[in-house]
Amino acid sequence: MSLRDADAARRVLIATDCWDQTNGITTLYRAVIRSVDEQFPGLCRLLIVHPTDHACDQSIGCGHRVIGMAPLFRFRLPQYPELVTGYVGHKDFRNLESVYGNIDVVHIATQGLLGVSAMRYAARYRKRCVGFYHTNWPAYIDEYLPALIPSWLKVNLARRWDRMTYGQCSPLIAHTSRTDECLGSDLKRKLLYTSAFVDVRRFATADAMPASDRDTDPVVFGFVGRIAREKNLSRILNHADTIKRLGCRLIIVGDGPERARLARANADFVGYKHGDDLVAMYRAIHFLLVPTRSDTLGLVLLEAAACGTPAVALRGTTAADLISQYGSGVVVDDFDEGLFRFLHELARSDRFEHMRARARAMAADHDISAGTTILVNTWLDACHVAKNAYTSATERETVRPSPLF
């Protein structure tokens, strides 16, 4: 019986503290699932497990299931009120195995309590464990812990929590080596890099959609993402009046707990956009603004690039590293009034079209087919499956390594 037979498929439990939310992590994994089915049909059966108020179990096709687990003690985080979290006991994970069969590998997708629960379950029952480091945890908690707490203590707390979450993982996947700055030496030794997770094909329709006249319409600056403290949106909104005086437009795409407080700014808050509406929004924007330091990649950077939209990011971030490598945008030390005057002039110059072309090239080099190949290889390597059993046409192509900065 070949590995592509249903009985031989490897069962991967993906533990994520966010599934029903609109965010980059959820978008990435939904795209990975589609890519797994296209590139490696029948090789893996995925159990996507997430915390919920009420237990639920849903088939999403091709043998994959989304399972909502209701922890006995659960609560909502003040900074993430739409998200339920809580600790899940070993018994609940073992019950999954009694229903769906042996779990071959546990994939820790997020750093929340469910990730810690799944890691401890894997350790107790000697399951192979793979992790994915999606959030710069020291930068994230720095935004929420009181300013009176010393920075060194915040970093130590973040690294201690990361060890609790990812300590049993081998390897620990990260987008680029910029993640080295977040982790202690024990986890750094486990790192494997890949940043290729944008579904370029999803945004290919942008070329066929009617576009605004970028030479005559107002220059548009845009933010796409969760409106929360760690995104540092105020860095942009502090200059909303300047943007308006320049005859430009500022669009905020997304929602979150900070929207009510920030919505008084002189900007257009349009809420979340999905599908073709999101593609159209990326096309309407001249420059995507990325003011956060807590993202280890920022999927919106690559999504916008796939639509030919350059980005502006803070120096010392992964987004800035990619922009510098490809010339696909602008790297800054901070967002100030002079920057927006410069961007307004740049959008009207001949350089802008060259920048848009380089943005598309950056997205093409980070297509999700490459990242999915690395993920699947990692899962099956953890199961001690011979590599020649799952070589695909995609693997035989040259896969560009993630940039190491």
Stockholm file with secondary structure:
# STOCKHOLM 1.0

chainA/1-405         MSLRDADAARRVLIATDCWDQTNGITTLYRAVIRSVDEQFPGLCRLLIVHPTDHACDQSIGCGHRVIGMAPLFRFRLPQYPELVTGYVGHKDFRNLESVYGNIDVVHIATQGLLGVSAMRYAARYRKRCVGFYHTNWPAYIDEYLPALIPSWLKVNLARRWDRMTYGQCSPLIAHTSRTDECLGSDLKRKLLYTSAFVDVRRFATADAMPASDRDTDPVVFGFVGRIAREKNLSRILNHADTIKRLGCRLIIVGDGPERARLARANADFVGYKHGDDLVAMYRAIHFLLVPTRSDTLGLVLLEAAACGTPAVALRGTTAADLISQYGSGVVVDDFDEGLFRFLHELARSDRFEHMRARARAMAADHDISAGTTILVNTWLDACHVAKNAYTSATERETVRPSPLF
#=GR chainA/1-405 SS CCTTSGGGCEEEEEECSCSSSCSHHHHHHHHHHHHHHHHSTTTEEEEEEEECSSCEEEECSTTCEEEEECCSSEEEETTEEEEEEECCCHHHHHHHHHHHCCCCEEEECCSSHHHHHHHHHHHHTTCEEEEEECBCHHHHHHHHSCTTSCHHHHHHHHHHHHHHHHTTCSSEEESSGGGGGGSCHHHHTTEEECCCCBCHHHHGGGGGSCCCCTTTSCCEEEEESCCSGGGTTHHHHTTHHHHHHTTCEEEEEBCCTTHHHHTTSSSEEEECCCHHHHHHHHHHCSEEEECCSSBSSCHHHHHHHHTTCCEEEETTSHHHHHHHHHTCEEEESSCCHHHHHHHHHHHTSTHHHHHHHHHHHHHHTTBHHHHHHHHHHHHHHHTTCCGGGSCCHHHHSCCCCCCCC
#=GC SS_cons         CCTTSGGGCEEEEEECSCSSSCSHHHHHHHHHHHHHHHHSTTTEEEEEEEECSSCEEEECSTTCEEEEECCSSEEEETTEEEEEEECCCHHHHHHHHHHHCCCCEEEECCSSHHHHHHHHHHHHTTCEEEEEECBCHHHHHHHHSCTTSCHHHHHHHHHHHHHHHHTTCSSEEESSGGGGGGSCHHHHTTEEECCCCBCHHHHGGGGGSCCCCTTTSCCEEEEESCCSGGGTTHHHHTTHHHHHHTTCEEEEEBCCTTHHHHTTSSSEEEECCCHHHHHHHHHHCSEEEECCSSBSSCHHHHHHHHTTCCEEEETTSHHHHHHHHHTCEEEESSCCHHHHHHHHHHHTSTHHHHHHHHHHHHHHTTBHHHHHHHHHHHHHHHTTCCGGGSCCHHHHSCCCCCCCC
//
